């Protein structure tokens, strides 16, 4: 438990704009700053930083809060670690209060454990043992790596014995820590054994230069070829990229997205220090947003087989969704960049990079490869599929170019292509409109609300709650009306469980010396903090929030809650109850 005084000092010395700017490109928007949200994919900025109260809110996905909330989400940290992260940034020493009820994960200890493990693996690569020599030969002879490259990436070897376990135990780490960090496993009989054995090792290093995980590769054809760390207290594979710690410094012009560690290392060694790879899984939207922090263009270098093409398709869509320009690398006469560079040299490969296929070229080749275009019926089917793809392209300018290119390549009239795309586009827009209407109706009624599931039971009361709670967060004068022998509001005046908890939290903190929105992280989840921030932001955007407005909101809340209780006493139900019932029936079917 970190002292509240320390947390307040850290937040006071953390400039929200400066913090967020290290992850997101912000632009002035009136008195605030806005940018593309780092937590969901979007084309138009809906993420806003409010310098006046050092908070943020995304009007697109509903994420919001203070600096601690932001760091928790973007660095995947718990509350204490996020505070420590900000403290280190501000040059403040964190002191913890005694009497914490539950032991918490010591992030720094886990990172130090990984660092010690990485040193062990690297040293083991040079041991006087036949297996270690085979591992070193794999790097230097089979993969043609220099000693400098091996050292640069901290490559290593995991021995096929229990020496690693003994080494880490001697270093002072417990069985639970080694298992939680995915460095060891336990057998059914309780015997601790290494998670990686007889594999060459690749440390995964984050942009703060911390060793956060490992990947291991066999040196023969046995399966599985690669074994990667599972998620741990300091690692989430969906939020990190191999070699980004090096590539981010050279990524201004472009990044190359590869499938494996070896491809990345070969490219770096050949003079292309802006290659990265996902960590044993398909690319995620989080990784796409991570790349968008450092570059505007990504070249996808995946295998040309069916699996590789499918992965490239997904990568194109995710990268485009975060505003990146993505192209696909087609390597002639070689299975990967490493082989091509060995055959033809660095300069010819540079030319191949510059000629990487555009998004349209990729989809055109992918679609037409399935058909025999010399046969009329198959040509028609290819044309239908191409038109279906073009209709999904959001940019009208791009659609126009793609339609003309399709007509030219397939030798058909432009009018026919344009007509079919227009029909498909109209159909997609109608479906989207219907979907938006449904979602808007659900949002209004609170159906499917995961943060405040009680909302749908009484939308009017819940909406009134949010207005009152937003005003209470903003104005100390209204909070004083909660104190005294005859308080203006009590817990019983609120309908939803979330509303009651927020009210009681504000009340308690006000009694203890004063409420601040910066305290919300102590008692609420990240999603709940986002919703509570939304309440505050909604009131901030209104020009009139005087005492008369506050009292009207209080009266509306009490009346709405009284009405809901009357319905309950009469045996009636709300529209929200009926909608919830219908939604439940739909899910069951």
C-alpha positions in Angstrom: 0.0 0.0 0.0 1.6 3.3 -1.1 1.0 6.3 1.0 -1.7 8.6 -0.3 0.5 11.6 0.2 3.1 10.0 -2.1 0.5 9.3 -4.8 -0.8 12.8 -4.7 2.8 14.2 -5.0 3.5 11.9 -8.0 0.3 13.0 -9.8 1.0 16.6 -9.0 4.4 16.3 -10.6 3.2 14.4 -13.7 2.2 16.5 -16.6 -0.6 14.5 -18.4 0.2 16.1 -21.8 3.9 15.2 -21.6 3.1 11.7 -20.4 0.6 10.9 -23.1 2.7 12.6 -25.8 5.4 9.9 -25.3 2.8 7.4 -26.6 0.4 9.4 -28.7 0.8 12.3 -31.2 -1.4 15.1 -29.7 -2.7 18.3 -31.3 -4.3 21.3 -29.8 -8.1 21.2 -29.7 -9.2 24.4 -28.0 -8.0 24.3 -24.4 -7.5 20.6 -24.6 -5.3 18.2 -26.6 -6.5 15.4 -28.9 -5.1 12.4 -30.8 -5.8 8.9 -32.0 -6.7 6.6 -29.1 -3.9 4.1 -28.2 -6.5 1.7 -26.8 -8.7 1.1 -29.8 -8.4 1.5 -33.6 -9.8 4.7 -35.1 -9.2 7.1 -38.0 -10.5 10.3 -36.5 -9.1 11.5 -33.1 -11.6 10.9 -30.2 -8.9 10.7 -27.4 -8.8 13.9 -25.4 -6.4 15.1 -22.7 -7.7 17.7 -20.3 -4.7 19.7 -19.0 -6.9 21.6 -16.6 -7.4 18.6 -14.3 -4.6 16.3 -15.7 -7.1 13.7 -16.9 -8.0 12.0 -20.2 -11.0 10.5 -21.8 -11.7 8.7 -25.1 -15.1 9.5 -26.6 -14.8 6.5 -28.8 -14.1 3.6 -26.4 -14.9 5.1 -23.1 -11.5 4.7 -21.5 -10.6 7.5 -19.1 -9.0 8.6 -15.9 -5.8 10.1 -14.6 -2.1 9.4 -15.2 -2.2 6.2 -13.2 -5.1 4.8 -15.2 -3.3 5.7 -18.4 -0.1 3.9 -17.4 -2.0 0.9 -16.1 -3.6 0.4 -19.4 -0.8 1.3 -21.8 1.9 -0.5 -19.9 -0.3 -3.4 -18.6 0.6 -2.7 -14.9 -1.3 -3.1 -11.7 -2.0 0.0 -9.6 1.2 -0.1 -7.4 3.5 -0.7 -10.4 1.9 2.1 -12.3 2.5 4.4 -9.4 6.1 3.2 -9.2 6.5 3.8 -12.9 5.3 7.4 -12.6 7.4 7.9 -9.5 10.5 6.8 -11.3 9.6 9.2 -14.2 9.2 12.1 -11.7 12.2 11.2 -9.6 10.2 10.4 -6.5 11.0 7.7 -4.0 8.0 5.4 -3.3 7.4 4.4 0.4 4.8 1.8 1.1 2.6 1.7 4.2 2.8 -1.3 6.5 -0.1 -3.7 6.9 -0.9 -4.5 3.3 -3.5 -7.3 3.4 -2.2 -9.2 0.3 1.3 -9.6 -1.1 1.6 -7.9 -4.5 3.8 -8.8 -7.4 7.1 -7.1 -7.3 7.6 -6.1 -10.9 11.2 -5.0 -10.5 12.0 -8.4 -8.9 10.5 -10.3 -11.9 12.4 -8.1 -14.3 15.7 -8.7 -12.4 14.9 -12.4 -12.5 14.5 -12.3 -16.3 17.8 -10.4 -16.6 19.7 -13.0 -14.6 18.1 -15.7 -16.6 19.1 -14.0 -19.9 22.7 -13.8 -18.6 22.7 -17.5 -17.8 21.4 -18.4 -21.3 24.0 -16.2 -23.0 26.8 -17.7 -20.9 25.6 -21.2 -21.5 26.0 -20.6 -25.3 29.8 -20.6 -24.8 30.1 -23.5 -22.4 32.5 -26.4 -23.1 29.7 -28.9 -23.8 28.8 -30.6 -27.0 25.2 -29.4 -26.9 26.3 -25.8 -26.3 28.8 -26.0 -29.1 26.0 -27.3 -31.4 23.9 -24.3 -30.4 26.7 -21.8 -31.1 27.4 -23.5 -34.5 23.6 -23.2 -35.3 24.0 -19.4 -35.0 27.4 -18.9 -36.5 27.5 -21.6 -39.2 24.0 -22.5 -40.2 22.5 -19.0 -39.7 25.8 -17.1 -40.5 25.5 -14.8 -37.5 28.5 -12.8 -36.3 29.6 -12.7 -32.7 28.6 -9.0 -32.6 25.0 -9.9 -33.7 24.8 -12.7 -31.1 25.9 -10.2 -28.4 23.7 -7.4 -29.7 20.5 -9.5 -29.4 21.7 -11.3 -26.2 21.1 -14.7 -27.8 21.7 -17.8 -25.7 21.2 -21.5 -25.1 19.0 -23.4 -22.6 20.9 -26.6 -21.5 19.2 -29.9 -21.6 19.6 -30.4 -17.8 18.7 -28.9 -14.5 21.5 -26.4 -14.2 19.2 -23.5 -14.9 16.9 -24.4 -12.0 19.9 -24.7 -9.6 21.4 -21.4 -10.8 18.1 -19.5 -10.3 17.4 -21.1 -6.9 20.9 -20.1 -5.8 20.2 -16.6 -7.0 17.4 -16.5 -4.5 14.2 -17.0 -6.5 11.4 -19.2 -5.2 9.6 -22.0 -7.0 6.5 -19.8 -7.3 8.4 -16.9 -8.8 10.1 -19.1 -11.4 6.8 -20.7 -12.4 4.9 -17.4 -12.5 7.6 -16.0 -14.7 7.4 -18.9 -17.1 11.0 -19.8 -16.5 10.2 -23.2 -14.9 7.3 -25.6 -14.7 6.3 -28.1 -12.0 5.6 -31.8 -12.6 2.6 -33.6 -11.2 5.0 -34.8 -8.4 6.0 -31.3 -7.6 9.5 -31.4 -9.2 10.6 -28.0 -10.6 12.1 -28.2 -14.1 13.2 -25.7 -16.8 10.5 -24.4 -19.2 13.2 -24.2 -21.9 15.5 -27.1 -22.6 18.0 -27.7 -25.4 16.9 -24.7 -27.4 18.6 -21.6 -28.6 17.2 -18.6 -26.7 15.9 -15.2 -27.8 15.3 -12.7 -25.0 12.3 -10.4 -25.5 13.2 -6.8 -24.5 10.7 -4.0 -24.1 11.3 -0.4 -25.1 12.5 0.4 -21.6 15.3 -2.2 -22.2 13.8 -4.6 -19.7 14.0 -8.4 -20.4 10.3 -9.3 -20.1 10.2 -12.8 -21.7 11.9 -15.4 -23.9 11.5 -17.4 -27.0 13.2 -20.7 -27.6 13.9 -22.5 -30.9 14.9 -26.1 -31.5 18.0 -26.7 -33.7 16.5 -29.6 -35.6 13.1 -30.4 -37.1 11.4 -31.5 -33.9 8.2 -29.9 -32.7 7.2 -27.4 -31.6 9.8 -25.4 -33.5 9.3 -22.4 -31.3 8.3 -22.1 -27.6 7.5 -18.7 -26.2 6.8 -17.4 -22.8 3.2 -17.3 -21.8 1.8 -14.2 -20.2 3.4 -13.3 -16.9 3.2 -10.5 -14.4 5.6 -8.5 -16.6 4.7 -9.7 -20.1 1.7 -9.8 -22.4 2.6 -11.2 -25.8 -0.3 -9.4 -27.5 1.2 -6.0 -26.5 4.9 -6.4 -27.4 7.1 -6.9 -30.4 10.4 -8.6 -30.8 13.3 -6.1 -31.4 11.1 -3.0 -31.1 13.7 -1.8 -28.5 16.1 -1.5 -31.4 13.8 -0.8 -34.3 11.9 2.2 -32.7 15.1 4.3 -33.0 15.1 3.7 -36.8 11.4 3.5 -37.6 10.6 7.0 -38.7 10.5 6.0 -42.4 9.2 2.4 -42.1 9.0 -0.8 -40.2 9.3 -4.3 -41.6 6.9 -6.8 -39.9 8.3 -10.3 -40.0 7.0 -13.7 -38.8 10.0 -14.9 -36.8 12.9 -13.9 -34.7 15.5 -15.2 -37.2 14.1 -13.0 -40.1 14.3 -10.0 -37.8 17.9 -10.7 -36.7 19.0 -11.3 -40.3 17.5 -8.0 -41.5 19.1 -6.1 -38.7 22.5 -7.7 -39.4 22.2 -6.8 -43.1 21.6 -3.1 -42.3 17.9 -2.9 -42.0 17.5 -2.1 -38.3 13.8 -1.5 -38.4 12.4 -5.0 -38.5 10.2 -6.5 -35.8 8.2 -9.7 -35.3 5.1 -10.7 -33.3 5.7 -13.2 -30.5 4.4 -16.5 -31.6 0.9 -15.3 -32.3 -0.9 -13.5 -35.2 -0.7 -9.8 -35.1 -3.1 -8.1 -32.7 -4.7 -4.6 -32.7 -2.6 -3.7 -29.7 0.6 -4.5 -31.6 -0.7 -2.5 -34.6 -1.3 0.5 -32.4 2.2 0.0 -30.9 3.8 0.2 -34.3 1.7 3.3 -35.0 3.6 5.1 -32.2 6.8 4.9 -34.1 6.1 4.9 -37.8 3.6 5.7 -40.6 4.5 2.8 -42.9 4.8 -1.0 -42.4 6.1 -3.5 -44.9 4.7 -7.0 -44.2 7.2 -9.8 -44.8 5.3 -13.0 -44.4 5.6 -16.4 -46.0 3.9 -16.8 -49.4 2.1 -20.0 -48.4 -1.6 -20.0 -47.6 -1.1 -19.5 -43.9 1.3 -16.6 -44.6 -1.2 -14.9 -47.0 -4.0 -15.3 -44.5 -1.8 -13.7 -41.8 -0.8 -10.9 -44.2 -4.5 -10.2 -44.9 -5.2 -9.8 -41.2 -2.1 -7.6 -40.7 -3.2 -5.3 -43.6 -6.6 -4.8 -42.1 -5.3 -4.1 -38.5 -2.5 -1.8 -39.7 -4.9 0.2 -41.9 -7.4 0.5 -39.0 -4.8 2.4 -37.0 -3.9 4.7 -39.9 -0.8 3.0 -41.1 0.2 2.6 -44.8 0.9 -1.1 -45.2 2.4 -3.0 -48.2 3.3 -6.6 -48.7 6.8 -7.8 -49.6 7.0 -10.3 -52.4 10.5 -11.9 -52.5 11.4 -13.5 -55.9 13.5 -16.6 -56.1 14.0 -16.9 -52.3 12.0 -18.2 -49.3 12.8 -15.3 -47.0 14.7 -12.0 -46.9 17.8 -13.7 -45.4 18.1 -16.1 -48.3 17.5 -13.3 -50.9 20.2 -11.1 -49.3 22.7 -14.0 -49.4 22.0 -14.7 -53.0 21.7 -11.2 -54.5 23.1 -8.7 -51.9 21.8 -5.9 -49.8 21.2 -3.3 -52.5 18.9 -5.6 -54.6 16.9 -6.4 -51.5 16.5 -2.7 -50.8 15.0 -2.4 -54.3 12.6 -5.3 -53.5 11.5 -3.4 -50.3 10.7 -0.3 -52.4 8.6 -2.4 -54.8 6.5 -4.1 -52.1 2.9 -4.6 -53.2 0.3 -2.1 -52.4 -2.8 -3.2 -50.6 -4.8 -3.4 -53.8 -2.1 -5.4 -55.6 -2.1 -7.9 -52.7 -5.8 -8.4 -52.8 -6.0 -8.4 -56.6 -3.3 -11.2 -56.8 -4.9 -13.1 -53.9 -8.3 -13.1 -55.5 -7.4 -13.7 -59.2 -5.0 -16.5 -58.2 -8.1 -18.6 -57.4 -9.6 -18.3 -60.9 -8.8 -19.2 -64.5 -9.3 -15.8 -66.0 -9.4 -17.1 -69.6 -12.7 -18.8 -68.7 -15.6 -16.3 -68.9 -17.5 -17.7 -65.9 -14.5 -17.7 -63.7 -13.5 -14.2 -64.8 -17.0 -13.1 -63.8 -16.7 -14.7 -60.3 -13.3 -13.0 -59.9 -14.8 -9.7 -60.8 -17.7 -10.2 -58.3 -15.2 -10.9 -55.5 -13.0 -7.9 -56.4 -16.0 -5.6 -56.4 -17.1 -7.0 -53.0 -13.6 -6.1 -51.7 -13.5 -2.6 -53.3 -16.9 -1.8 -51.7 -15.4 -2.3 -48.2 -12.7 0.3 -48.9 -13.7 3.4 -46.8 -12.0 6.0 -49.0 -13.9 7.1 -52.1 -10.7 8.2 -53.8 -9.2 4.7 -53.3 -12.4 3.0 -54.5 -12.3 5.1 -57.7 -8.6 4.2 -58.4 -9.3 0.5 -57.6 -12.3 0.3 -59.9 -10.4 1.8 -62.8 -7.5 -0.6 -62.2 -9.8 -3.6 -62.0 -11.5 -2.6 -65.3 -8.2 -2.2 -67.0 -6.6 -5.4 -65.8 -9.6 -7.6 -66.5 -10.4 -5.7 -69.8 -14.0 -4.9 -68.9 -16.0 -1.7 -69.1 -15.5 0.7 -66.1 -19.2 1.3 -65.9 -20.0 -2.3 -65.1 -17.4 -2.4 -62.3 -18.5 1.0 -60.9 -22.2 -0.1 -61.0 -21.6 -3.3 -59.1 -19.4 -1.6 -56.5 -22.1 1.0 -56.0 -24.8 -1.6 -55.4 -22.6 -3.5 -52.9 -21.7 -0.3 -51.2 -25.4 0.7 -50.8 -26.1 -2.7 -49.3 -23.2 -2.4 -46.8 -24.3 1.1 -45.8 -27.9 -0.1 -45.2 -26.6 -2.9 -43.0 -24.3 -0.5 -41.1 -27.2 1.9 -40.6 -29.4 -0.8 -39.2 -26.5 -2.0 -36.9 -25.9 1.6 -35.7 -29.6 2.0 -34.9 -29.6 -1.2 -32.9 -26.5 -0.3 -31.0 -27.7 3.2 -30.3 -31.0 1.8 -29.0 -29.1 -0.7 -26.8 -26.8 2.1 -25.6 -29.7 4.3 -24.7 -31.4 1.5 -22.8 -28.2 0.2 -21.2 -28.7 -3.3 -22.6 -25.3 -5.1 -22.8 -23.8 -2.6 -20.4 -20.9 -4.6 -18.8 -19.7 -1.8 -16.6 -23.0 -0.9 -15.0 -25.4 -3.8 -15.7 -28.1 -2.2 -13.6 -28.4 0.7 -16.1 -30.9 -1.2 -18.3 -33.2 -1.9 -15.4 -33.9 1.8 -15.0 -32.3 4.0 -17.7 -33.9 7.2 -16.5 -32.7 6.8 -12.9 -29.2 5.7 -14.1 -28.9 8.7 -16.3 -29.9 11.0 -13.4 -27.3 9.3 -11.2 -24.6 10.0 -13.7 -25.5 13.7 -13.9 -25.4 14.0 -10.1 -22.2 12.1 -9.7 -20.5 14.1 -12.5 -21.4 17.3 -10.7 -20.2 16.0 -7.3 -16.8 15.1 -8.8 -16.4 18.6 -10.3 -17.6 21.0 -7.5 -16.5 20.8 -3.8 -19.4 23.1 -2.8 -21.9 20.4 -3.9 -20.0 17.8 -1.9 -20.3 19.8 1.3 -24.1 19.3 0.9 -23.5 15.6 1.6 -22.1 16.3 5.0 -23.9 17.3 8.2 -26.9 15.9 10.1 -29.3 16.4 7.2 -27.4 15.5 4.0 -28.9 16.4 0.7 -28.3 12.8 -0.6 -27.9 9.3 0.9 -27.0 5.9 -0.5 -30.7 5.1 -0.7 -31.2 7.9 -3.3 -29.2 5.9 -5.9 -30.5 3.0 -7.9 -27.5 1.2 -9.5 -24.9 -0.7 -7.6 -22.1 1.3 -9.4 -23.9 4.6 -8.6 -24.1 3.7 -4.9 -20.5 2.7 -4.7 -19.3 5.9 -6.4 -21.5 8.0 -4.1 -20.2 6.3 -1.0 -16.6 6.6 -2.1 -17.0 10.3 -2.8 -18.7 10.8 0.6 -16.1 8.9 2.5 -13.2 10.7 0.9 -14.9 14.0 1.4 -15.2 13.3 5.1 -11.6 12.2 5.3 -10.3 15.5 4.0 -11.5 16.0 0.5 -12.4 14.0 -2.5 -10.3 14.0 -5.7 -10.9 12.2 -9.0 -7.3 11.0 -8.7 -8.4 8.7 -5.9 -10.8 6.6 -8.1 -8.1 4.1 -9.0 -8.0 2.9 -5.4 -11.4 1.4 -5.4 -12.6 0.9 -9.0 -11.6 -1.1 -12.0 -10.1 0.5 -15.0 -13.4 0.2 -16.9 -15.3 1.7 -14.0 -12.9 4.6 -13.8 -13.5 5.2 -17.5 -17.3 5.3 -16.9 -16.9 7.6 -13.8 -14.6 9.9 -15.9 -17.3 10.0 -18.6 -19.8 11.3 -16.0 -17.4 14.2 -15.1 -16.5 15.0 -18.7 -20.1 15.1 -19.7 -20.8 17.8 -17.1 -17.5 19.7 -18.0 -18.8 20.1 -21.6 -22.0 21.9 -20.4 -21.9 25.6 -20.0 -24.4 25.7 -17.1 -23.7 23.7 -13.9 -24.7 26.1 -11.2 -26.4 25.2 -7.9 -29.8 25.4 -9.4 -28.9 22.8 -12.1 -27.4 20.6 -9.4 -30.6 20.7 -7.2 -32.7 20.0 -10.3 -30.5 16.9 -11.0 -30.9 15.8 -7.4 -34.7 16.1 -7.6 -34.8 14.2 -10.9 -32.7 11.4 -9.4 -34.9 11.1 -6.3 -38.1 11.1 -8.4 -36.7 8.5 -10.9 -35.6 6.2 -8.1 -39.0 6.6 -6.3 -40.8 5.8 -9.5 -38.7 2.6 -9.9 -39.5 1.5 -6.4 -43.2 2.2 -7.0 -43.1 0.0 -10.1 -41.4 -2.8 -8.1 -44.0 -2.6 -5.3 -46.7 -2.7 -7.9 -45.1 -5.7 -9.6 -44.3 -3.8 -12.8 -41.1 -3.7 -14.8 -39.1 -1.3 -16.9 -38.5 -1.1 -20.6 -34.9 -2.0 -19.7 -36.1 -5.2 -18.0 -38.0 -6.2 -21.2 -35.1 -5.4 -23.5 -32.8 -7.4 -21.2 -35.2 -10.3 -21.4 -35.3 -10.2 -25.2 -31.5 -10.0 -25.4 -31.1 -13.0 -23.1 -33.5 -15.0 -25.2 -31.6 -14.0 -28.4 -28.3 -15.2 -26.9 -29.8 -18.5 -25.8 -31.0 -19.1 -29.3 
